[in-house]
Amino acid sequence: MPPPGTGLFVDPEFPACVSSLVGAGDSPLPPLCERITWRRPQEICAAPRLFPEDSRDALGAQGILGDCWFICACSALQKSPALLQHVFPAGQYTWEDQGYTGRFTCRFWRFGRWVDVTIDDRLPCLGHKLCFSHCQDHGAFWLPLLEKAYAKLHGSYEALWAGQVVDALVDLTGGLVERWSLELANESFKEEMICRMLDLKEHCAMSCSVHKREGSGDLGQFHAFTITDIQQGFTKDGQSLLLFRVHNPWGRSCWEGSWGQRTTSLLSLMAVVIIGR
């Protein structure tokens, strides 16, 4: 692994400076810019790699940037290795390769065609830690590199502050995306949607969010979650249940309500496929 800064690629179009962090927005990001430094992955950890050995450790977590919508879409993308490889093309030299140059290319669907975005691997940090997105395995860098390429596509990191999961999913897949609001839906519509979700859960990416609602509490208003599994089961008294397992990219607290990891709700189930980690 060559030492950082020795003949490595430096992207002149998206430099390691304030102009790449903030644009003309009004996010809370500008006051932090003076504290942010840019480091290559080998300056952040001893053995950087693109993807972890365990795919579950590749799930994304949000940093100080308000882009949970993008991270949520990236986590959903993991359901399809073919799509993920299309967005992050294989064959690129990484840190353990002899031909490593610090250059990476990502691909996004924009206005009816795929667009390649090339970046260097200098990433924004506070101290020696990534300050924006990161994987559960902090030695994996596919997500912060993809986030940087997406920020370059939009002009700055700040441009990613607040957005829609549906838009990110289109940009990452080139596919069709639907959004349903269940707030005002009648029971027959909800039942139809539930049947569709159960049929499609293995073949598409799904996310969910809570909009303005009394007592949204731990779920957070307007916060996006990735749906990682859906299972149907019954309680011991015969009540039918539909359980959603969701990944929270914000990840600063744990769901304390029914069916949470620290509750005994699962003990009331009579028959349900056990949901893994």
C-alpha positions in Angstrom: 0.0 0.0 0.0 1.6 3.3 -1.1 1.9 6.0 1.5 -0.9 8.6 1.2 0.0 11.5 -0.9 2.7 9.7 -3.0 1.7 10.3 -6.6 -1.9 9.5 -5.9 -4.8 10.9 -7.9 -6.1 14.3 -6.8 -9.5 15.3 -8.3 -9.3 18.9 -9.5 -13.0 19.1 -10.1 -14.0 18.2 -6.5 -11.1 19.5 -4.3 -10.6 18.8 -0.7 -11.8 22.2 0.4 -14.8 24.2 1.7 -16.3 24.5 -1.8 -16.9 20.8 -1.9 -18.5 20.7 1.5 -21.0 23.6 1.2 -22.7 25.5 -1.5 -25.4 28.1 -1.2 -27.6 26.1 1.2 -28.6 27.0 4.8 -27.7 23.7 6.5 -25.9 23.6 9.9 -22.8 22.4 8.1 -20.8 25.7 7.4 -19.8 26.3 11.0 -18.1 22.9 11.1 -16.1 23.4 7.9 -13.0 24.8 9.7 -12.7 21.6 11.8 -13.0 19.2 8.9 -9.9 17.6 7.4 -9.6 15.3 4.4 -7.9 11.9 4.8 -7.5 8.9 2.6 -8.7 5.5 4.0 -5.2 4.3 4.8 -4.9 7.3 7.1 -8.1 6.4 8.8 -7.6 2.7 9.5 -4.8 0.1 9.1 -6.4 -2.2 6.5 -9.1 -0.4 4.4 -11.2 -2.3 1.9 -14.2 -1.6 -0.2 -16.6 -4.2 1.3 -16.5 -6.2 4.5 -16.5 -10.0 4.6 -19.9 -10.0 6.2 -22.5 -8.2 4.1 -24.4 -7.2 7.2 -21.5 -5.1 8.3 -21.8 -3.1 5.0 -25.0 -1.5 6.2 -24.7 2.3 6.3 -24.8 4.7 9.2 -25.4 8.5 9.0 -22.8 11.0 10.2 -23.3 14.8 10.7 -24.8 15.2 7.2 -28.6 15.1 6.9 -28.6 12.5 4.1 -30.3 9.5 5.7 -32.5 9.4 2.5 -29.4 8.6 0.4 -27.9 6.2 2.9 -31.3 4.4 3.2 -31.3 3.9 -0.6 -27.7 2.6 -0.5 -28.6 0.1 2.2 -31.6 -1.1 0.1 -29.2 -1.4 -2.9 -27.4 -4.2 -1.0 -30.3 -6.6 -1.8 -29.0 -6.8 -5.3 -25.3 -7.5 -5.8 -25.7 -7.0 -9.5 -27.0 -3.5 -9.0 -24.4 -2.6 -6.4 -21.7 -3.8 -8.8 -23.2 -1.6 -11.6 -23.1 1.5 -9.4 -19.6 0.6 -8.0 -18.0 -1.2 -11.0 -15.7 -4.1 -10.3 -12.1 -4.2 -11.3 -11.1 -1.0 -9.6 -7.7 -0.9 -7.8 -8.1 -0.7 -4.1 -5.6 -0.1 -1.2 -4.1 -3.5 -1.1 -3.6 -3.7 -4.9 -0.3 -2.9 -6.6 -2.0 -0.6 -9.1 -3.8 1.5 -6.5 -3.9 5.2 -7.4 -6.5 6.7 -5.1 -9.0 7.0 -8.0 -12.5 5.5 -7.9 -15.5 5.7 -10.3 -19.1 5.4 -9.4 -22.1 5.3 -11.8 -25.5 7.0 -11.4 -28.7 7.1 -13.5 -29.3 10.7 -14.6 -31.9 12.0 -17.0 -32.2 8.7 -18.9 -28.6 7.6 -19.0 -25.8 6.2 -16.8 -23.2 8.8 -15.9 -19.7 7.9 -14.6 -18.4 10.1 -11.7 -14.7 9.8 -10.9 -13.3 11.0 -7.5 -10.2 10.7 -5.4 -10.5 8.8 -2.1 -9.8 11.8 0.2 -12.8 11.8 2.7 -14.0 14.5 5.1 -13.1 13.7 8.7 -13.3 15.2 12.2 -10.1 14.1 13.9 -9.3 10.7 12.4 -12.9 9.6 12.0 -15.2 10.0 9.0 -17.7 12.7 9.7 -20.3 11.8 7.1 -21.5 8.3 6.2 -19.7 5.1 7.3 -20.4 1.4 7.3 -21.0 -0.7 10.4 -17.6 -2.1 9.7 -15.5 1.1 9.9 -12.8 -0.5 7.7 -15.2 -0.7 4.7 -15.3 2.3 2.5 -17.8 1.6 -0.4 -20.5 3.8 1.2 -18.4 7.0 2.0 -16.9 6.8 -1.5 -20.3 6.4 -3.1 -21.6 9.3 -1.0 -18.6 11.5 -2.1 -19.3 10.7 -5.8 -23.0 11.6 -5.3 -22.0 14.8 -3.6 -19.8 15.7 -6.5 -22.7 15.0 -8.9 -24.8 17.5 -6.9 -22.1 20.1 -6.5 -21.3 19.7 -2.8 -22.0 17.5 0.3 -24.4 20.2 1.6 -26.6 19.6 -1.5 -27.4 16.2 -0.1 -28.9 17.7 3.1 -32.6 16.5 3.0 -34.0 14.6 0.1 -36.3 11.8 -0.9 -35.4 8.1 -0.9 -37.3 7.6 -4.1 -35.0 10.0 -5.9 -31.9 8.3 -4.6 -33.3 4.9 -5.6 -33.9 6.0 -9.2 -30.4 7.5 -9.3 -28.8 4.3 -8.0 -30.9 1.7 -10.0 -32.3 3.4 -13.1 -35.5 1.6 -12.2 -39.1 2.4 -11.4 -39.9 3.6 -7.9 -43.3 3.9 -6.3 -44.3 5.7 -3.1 -47.4 4.9 -1.1 -48.9 6.9 1.8 -50.8 4.7 4.3 -51.8 7.6 6.5 -55.2 8.1 4.9 -55.6 4.7 3.2 -58.6 2.6 3.8 -58.2 -1.0 5.1 -58.7 -2.7 1.7 -55.9 -0.6 0.2 -53.6 -1.4 3.2 -54.3 -5.1 2.8 -53.5 -4.9 -0.9 -50.3 -3.2 -0.2 -49.3 -5.7 2.4 -49.9 -8.6 0.0 -47.8 -6.8 -2.7 -45.0 -6.2 -0.2 -44.9 -9.8 0.9 -44.8 -10.9 -2.8 -42.1 -8.4 -3.8 -39.9 -8.4 -0.7 -37.2 -10.6 -2.2 -37.2 -8.8 -5.5 -37.1 -5.1 -4.8 -35.7 -2.5 -2.3 -38.1 -1.0 0.2 -37.9 1.9 2.7 -40.4 3.6 5.0 -40.7 6.8 7.0 -42.9 8.5 9.6 -44.3 11.9 8.7 -46.0 14.3 11.0 -47.6 12.2 13.7 -48.3 12.5 17.4 -46.0 10.3 19.5 -43.6 9.4 16.6 -41.0 9.5 19.3 -38.1 7.0 18.7 -39.0 6.7 15.0 -38.4 10.4 14.3 -40.5 12.5 12.0 -39.4 12.5 8.3 -36.6 10.1 9.1 -36.0 7.3 6.5 -35.5 3.6 7.3 -34.5 0.7 5.1 -36.9 -2.3 5.3 -34.6 -5.3 5.5 -37.3 -8.0 6.0 -41.1 -8.6 6.3 -42.6 -11.6 8.1 -46.2 -12.6 8.8 -47.0 -14.5 12.0 -49.6 -15.0 14.7 -49.7 -14.4 18.4 -50.7 -17.2 20.9 -54.2 -15.8 21.0 -54.6 -16.0 17.2 -54.0 -12.4 16.3 -52.4 -12.0 12.9 -49.3 -9.8 12.8 -47.1 -8.3 10.1 -43.6 -7.6 11.3 -41.2 -5.2 9.6 -37.5 -5.3 10.4 -36.0 -1.9 9.6 -32.5 -0.6 9.6 -32.0 2.9 11.0 -29.1 4.8 9.3 -29.2 7.5 11.9 -28.6 4.8 14.6 -28.2 7.0 17.7 -30.9 5.3 19.6 -32.6 1.9 19.7 -36.3 1.3 19.2 -37.8 0.7 22.7 -41.4 -0.1 21.6 -43.1 -3.4 20.9 -41.0 -6.0 19.1 -37.7 -4.1 20.0 -34.6 -6.0 20.8 -35.0 -5.3 24.5 -38.7 -6.3 24.8 -40.4 -9.6 25.4 -43.0 -9.1 22.6 -41.5 -12.0 20.5 -42.4 -14.4 23.3 -46.1 -13.9 22.4 -45.6 -15.2 18.9 -46.9 -18.7 18.1 -45.6 -19.1 14.6 -43.3 -16.8 12.7 -40.2 -17.2 10.7 -37.4 -16.1 13.0 -35.9 -12.9 11.8 -32.1 -12.9 11.8 -29.7 -10.2 12.9 
